[in-house]
């Protein structure tokens, strides 16, 4: 009887230890799942941020193109005016220089906008690579 009782308690202890191990394994799996869910949520948020920035960048590109088209129309009009005035010999040297300076300023503005867009595009590409 003593032997059976000792075997029973040994079995009980073994089962109790196995149960404790399974509970610890279960907790470990739950913790890993929670870390996975948190990581997925973080990646999802980063993806949304990258997509938002891509949309903003595309909007900036579109706006800059529209501005460039408008400036091209203005430049064409100014050149036509210069040609018209030049043909009539009415354009003074100072007015011609002023018009050329204005064109140069507009070109500088466009160049700066292109540089800004290029930097923003590069930053977006780098962020996309980092989140990938």
Secondary structure, DSSP 8 states (H G I E B T S, - for coil): -HHHHHHHHHHHHHHHHHHHHHHHHHHHHHHHHHHHHHHHHHHHHHHHHHHHHHHHHHHHHHHHHHHHHHHHHHHHHHHHHHHHHHHTT---HHHHHHHHHHHHHHHHHHHHHHHHHHHHHHHHHHHHHHH-
